[in-house]
Amino acid sequence: MKYKEIKKMGKIEQEKKMKELKLELAKARAQKIGTSKIKEIKKIIARLHTFNNLENKSKKLTDK
């Protein structure tokens, strides 16, 4: 998932995707799937977190 795709998603969609990815990560770890798949899932989760943090910071700056 690319940053552009995340940007197009709504807040609720992002939260759903985050929950879905965390579940997928847990399943991948339990099944001991290759590390490349686990790394990919972690990167997407990190992108979602980063995007949310940037949005929150920009909202705080505009509110002041």
Secondary structure by P-SEA (a helix, b strand, c coil): ccaaaaaaccaaaaaaaaaaaaaaaaaaaaacccaaaaaaaaaaaaaaaaaaaaaaaaaaaaac
